[in-house]
Amino acid sequence: MARKYFGTDGIRGRANGVITPDLALRVGMAAGMVFQRGEHRHRVVIGKDTRLSGYMIENALVAGFTSVGMDVLLLGPMPTPAVAMLTHSMRADIGVMISASHNPFDDNGIKLFGPDGYKLSDAIEHEIEELMDADLSSRLAKPADIGRAKRIESVHARYIEFAKRTLPRNQSFDGIRVVVDCANGAAYRVAPETLWELGCDVVTIGADPDGFNINREVGSTAPEALAAKVREVRADIGIALDGDADRVLIVDEKGHLVDGDQLMAVVAESFKHDGRLARDGVVATVMSNLGLERHFQSLGLSLERTPVGDRYVLEHMRAHGFNVGGEQSGHIILSDYSTTGDGLVAALQVLAVVQRLGRPVSEVCHRFDPLPQILKNVRYKTGRPLESEIVIKAIAAAEEKLNSHGRLLIRPSGTEPVIRVMGEGDDRALVERVVDDVVEAVGLAAA
């Protein structure tokens, strides 16, 4: 089913380019109509990150929702997982997060959550899209039924308490020096406060948003500043969130980056140790390192793979009863606590393991040696390069060369005209050769 507005994670694009006030108005009207079910007074919660365009989009959404009779509760800057949690906690009919996640400030987006706090299904997104393009003037609320809007001031404290409750009641991180990088984004208040309340000695960077600097040389997509600060202040650990705080990466005490694969291993092994792992396995995407898969196999655990995108990971988790999943990029989904990736909650689980084991982060968060992994992108203008005979033959030859000593993944990007070629295996030189062979074939087919 082709979709006009929604991508794999809501609607996203350039502010005042793709994401305009008119679009936001129509999203509010259409989503408000879809989620008006029953005779009760309907309500929507709206959160946002720190982008300048958030004010514009927020006001347009308010106009849309109130025009169809929904009351609006404005949360202000809050992490995406907080919006998902509060949607369910506050018995809202729908939740909205205004964010473009790890993108630069001039992009923005609209993510929608159902009353259960989960992202919407493809079918509901399609229903909203159809209404967005329809004439809705005859379905607007009567003057006496127009919705009200108000700001809620207590939500930061509610989310902080929620995050702390994911740990044992007596958990304390006294004596642990933490540098937290909030990416000048949605968690700039709640993340440092949560860590401080748990006893950490907190050093903060990326917590001075000005509307323009979200994700700019800070956050999980630019961890160099965090690594430098960890070394400078001799911290025990660094925590890097992204713009809407649904993903996290860790920096160890030496300033070395720890990716989502290692974090999934840390959490999964901890859950297994405590008898909290719902299934003997973890859900990750096709991008997770083969070393992680082999590591889990050595522990008697499986690694179930999905297409790239945290929504696909979560769908598989829900369908098959897993409670730990995520992506190499740092989306860690712990479904016992959250209905989406939650960078802060995942970081707290890692800190709890560090505290319990009493060992440096460089040891605690190194669970396996990743295999050499090489990713190259090939841009094309038109056509379907992957259907070319020369590409099909090159892929078959590459897979034969790797045999059982590695794997090859070729996929088109979901957001741009690019073919991504990824290979990994025990022999780095061999992986480089097979990736280059496929890249060359795709380039010829795309010429």
Long-range contacts (C-beta under 8 A, 24 or more apart in sequence): 1-122, 1-126, 3-122, 3-125, 3-126, 3-129, 4-129, 4-133, 5-129, 5-132, 6-125, 6-128, 6-129, 7-414, 7-415, 8-309, 8-311, 8-414, 9-101, 9-109, 9-111, 9-119, 9-309, 9-310, 9-311, 10-97, 10-109, 10-110, 10-111, 10-112, 10-119, 11-109, 11-110, 12-100, 12-101, 12-103, 12-107, 12-108, 12-109, 12-110, 13-107, 13-108, 13-109, 14-106, 14-107, 14-108, 15-51, 15-52, 15-53, 15-56, 15-57, 15-106, 15-107, 15-108, 16-53, 16-56, 19-53, 19-57, 19-107, 19-108, 19-109, 19-110, 21-56, 21-57, 21-59, 21-60, 22-60, 23-60, 23-132, 24-56, 24-57, 24-60, 24-61, 24-64, 24-110, 25-60, 25-61, 25-63, 25-64, 26-64, 26-132, 26-136, 27-61, 27-64, 27-110, 27-112, 27-128, 27-132, 28-60, 28-61, 28-62, 28-63, 28-64, 28-65, 28-67, 28-68, 29-64, 29-65, 29-67, 29-68, 29-131, 29-132, 29-136, 29-140, 30-64, 30-128, 30-129, 30-131, 30-132, 30-134, 30-136, 31-64, 31-65, 31-94, 31-96, 31-112, 31-128, 32-64, 32-65, 32-67, 32-68, 32-69, 32-70, 32-94, 33-68, 33-131, 33-136, 33-139, 34-124, 34-127, 34-128, 34-131, 35-70, 35-93, 35-94, 35-114, 35-115, 36-68, 36-69, 36-70, 36-93, 37-93, 41-71, 42-69, 42-70, 42-71, 42-93, 42-147, 43-70, 43-71, 43-72, 43-73, 43-90, 43-91, 43-92, 43-93, 44-70, 44-71, 44-72, 44-73, 44-92, 44-93, 44-94, 44-95, 44-96, 45-72, 45-73, 45-74, 45-75, 45-83, 45-86, 45-87, 45-90, 45-92, 45-94, 45-95, 45-96, 45-152, 46-72, 46-73, 46-74, 46-75, 46-83, 46-95, 46-96, 46-97, 46-98, 47-75, 47-76, 47-77, 47-78, 47-79, 47-80, 47-82, 47-83, 47-86, 47-95, 47-96, 47-97, 47-98, 47-186, 48-75, 48-76, 48-77, 48-78, 48-97, 48-98, 48-99, 48-186, 49-77, 49-97, 49-98, 49-99, 49-100, 49-185, 49-186, 49-214, 49-243, 49-244, 50-77, 50-184, 50-185, 50-186, 50-188, 50-209, 50-211, 50-214, 50-243, 51-98, 51-99, 51-100, 51-105, 51-107, 51-108, 51-211, 51-214, 51-243, 52-105, 52-211, 52-212, 53-105, 53-106, 53-108, 54-98, 54-99, 54-108, 57-98, 57-108, 57-110, 58-98, 61-96, 61-98, 61-110, 62-149, 65-147, 66-141, 66-146, 66-147, 66-148, 66-149, 67-140, 67-141, 67-146, 67-147, 68-136, 68-139, 68-140, 68-141, 68-147, 69-141, 69-145, 69-146, 69-147, 70-94, 70-147, 71-147, 71-148, 71-149, 72-147, 72-148, 72-149, 72-150, 73-149, 73-150, 73-151, 73-152, 74-149, 74-150, 74-151, 74-152, 75-151, 75-152, 75-155, 76-151, 76-155, 77-185, 77-186, 77-188, 77-189, 77-209, 78-155, 78-156, 78-159, 78-186, 78-190, 79-159, 79-186, 79-187, 79-190, 79-241, 79-244, 79-245, 79-246, 79-342, 79-343, 79-344, 80-111, 80-186, 80-244, 80-245, 80-246, 80-340, 80-341, 81-245, 81-246, 81-338, 81-339, 81-340, 81-341, 81-342, 81-343, 81-344, 81-345, 82-155, 82-159, 82-162, 82-186, 82-190, 82-245, 83-111, 83-113, 84-113, 84-117, 84-118, 84-338, 84-339, 84-340, 85-117, 85-159, 85-162, 85-338, 85-339, 86-155, 86-158, 86-159, 87-113, 87-114, 87-115, 87-117, 88-115, 88-116, 88-117, 88-339, 89-158, 89-162, 91-115, 97-244, 99-186, 99-243, 99-244, 100-243, 101-242, 101-243, 101-244, 101-246, 101-247, 102-183, 102-215, 102-219, 102-220, 102-221, 102-242, 102-243, 102-247, 103-215, 103-243, 104-214, 104-215, 104-216, 105-211, 105-212, 105-213, 105-214, 105-215, 105-216, 113-339, 113-340, 116-339, 117-339, 117-340, 118-314, 118-318, 118-339, 118-340, 119-311, 119-314, 119-339, 119-340, 156-189, 156-190, 156-193, 159-190, 160-190, 160-193, 160-194, 160-197, 163-190, 163-194, 163-342, 163-344, 163-345, 163-348, 164-194, 164-197, 164-198, 164-348, 166-334, 166-337, 166-345, 166-348, 166-349, 167-198, 167-348, 167-349, 167-352, 168-352, 171-198, 171-352, 171-355, 172-198, 172-199, 172-355, 173-198, 173-199, 173-200, 173-351, 173-355, 174-199, 175-199, 175-201, 176-200, 176-201, 176-236, 176-237, 176-351, 176-354, 176-355, 177-201, 177-203, 177-233, 177-234, 177-235, 177-236, 177-237, 178-202, 178-203, 178-235, 178-236, 178-237, 178-238, 178-239, 178-351, 179-203, 179-204, 179-205, 179-226, 179-229, 179-230, 179-233, 179-235, 179-237, 179-238, 179-239, 179-251, 180-204, 180-205, 180-207, 180-238, 180-239, 180-241, 181-205, 181-206, 181-218, 181-219, 181-220, 181-223, 181-225, 181-226, 181-229, 181-238, 181-239, 181-240, 181-241, 182-206, 182-207, 182-218, 182-219, 182-241, 182-245, 183-214, 183-215, 183-218, 183-219, 183-220, 183-221, 183-240, 183-241, 183-242, 183-243, 183-245, 184-208, 184-209, 184-210, 184-213, 184-214, 184-215, 184-216, 184-218, 184-219, 184-243, 185-209, 185-214, 185-215, 185-219, 185-241, 185-242, 185-243, 185-244, 185-245, 186-243, 186-244, 186-245, 187-241, 187-245, 187-343, 187-344, 190-344, 191-239, 191-241, 191-245, 191-344, 194-344, 194-348, 195-239, 198-348, 198-351, 200-351, 203-229, 203-233, 203-235, 205-229, 214-243, 215-242, 215-243, 219-243, 220-247, 220-248, 220-249, 220-329, 220-330, 220-343, 223-249, 223-251, 223-257, 226-251, 227-251, 227-255, 227-256, 227-257, 228-255, 230-255, 231-255, 236-354, 236-360, 236-361, 237-350, 237-351, 237-354, 237-361, 239-343, 239-347, 240-330, 241-343, 241-344, 241-347, 242-330, 242-343, 245-342, 245-343, 245-344, 246-310, 246-331, 246-340, 246-341, 246-342, 246-343, 247-327, 247-329, 247-330, 247-331, 247-332, 247-341, 247-343, 248-330, 248-332, 248-343, 248-344, 248-346, 248-347, 249-330, 250-347, 250-350, 250-361, 250-365, 252-360, 252-361, 252-362, 252-365, 253-360, 253-361, 253-362, 254-362, 256-362, 258-361, 258-365, 258-366, 259-328, 259-329, 259-330, 260-288, 260-326, 260-327, 260-328, 260-329, 260-330, 260-331, 260-332, 261-288, 261-289, 261-291, 261-292, 261-328, 261-370, 262-292, 262-365, 262-366, 262-367, 262-368, 263-326, 263-330, 263-332, 263-346, 263-350, 263-365, 264-288, 264-292, 264-324, 264-325, 264-326, 264-332, 265-292, 265-295, 265-296, 265-367, 265-368, 266-349, 266-350, 266-353, 266-364, 266-365, 266-367, 267-324, 267-332, 267-334, 267-346, 267-349, 267-350, 267-353, 268-296, 268-301, 268-324, 269-299, 269-367, 270-349, 270-352, 270-353, 270-356, 271-323, 271-324, 272-299, 272-301, 276-323, 276-336, 277-301, 277-323, 277-324, 278-321, 278-322, 278-323, 278-324, 278-336, 279-320, 279-321, 279-322, 279-323, 281-322, 282-322, 282-324, 282-325, 282-326, 283-313, 283-316, 283-317, 283-320, 283-322, 283-324, 283-325, 283-326, 284-313, 284-325, 284-326, 284-327, 284-328, 285-309, 285-312, 285-313, 285-327, 285-328, 286-409, 286-411, 287-327, 287-328, 287-329, 287-409, 287-422, 288-327, 288-328, 289-328, 289-370, 289-371, 289-373, 289-424, 290-371, 290-373, 290-406, 290-407, 290-424, 290-425, 291-368, 291-369, 291-370, 291-371, 292-368, 292-370, 294-368, 295-367, 295-368, 308-411, 308-414, 309-414, 310-340, 310-341, 314-339, 314-340, 371-406, 371-424, 371-425, 371-426, 372-424, 372-425, 372-426, 372-427, 372-428, 372-431, 373-422, 373-423, 373-424, 373-431, 374-422, 374-423, 374-424, 374-428, 374-431, 374-432, 374-435, 375-420, 375-421, 375-422, 376-420, 376-421, 376-422, 376-435, 376-436, 376-439, 377-413, 377-418, 377-419, 377-420, 377-421, 378-418, 378-419, 378-421, 378-439, 378-442, 378-443, 378-446, 379-416, 379-417, 379-418, 379-446, 380-417, 380-418, 380-419, 380-442, 380-446, 381-417, 381-446, 383-445, 383-446, 385-419, 385-442, 385-445, 385-446, 386-410, 386-412, 386-419, 386-442, 388-441, 388-445, 390-441, 390-444, 390-445, 391-438, 391-441, 391-442, 391-445, 393-441, 394-437, 394-438, 394-440, 394-441, 394-442, 395-438, 395-441, 397-434, 397-437, 398-423, 398-434, 398-435, 398-437, 398-438, 401-430, 401-433, 401-434, 402-430, 402-431, 402-434, 405-430, 406-430, 406-431, 408-434, 408-435, 408-438, 410-438, 410-442, 419-446
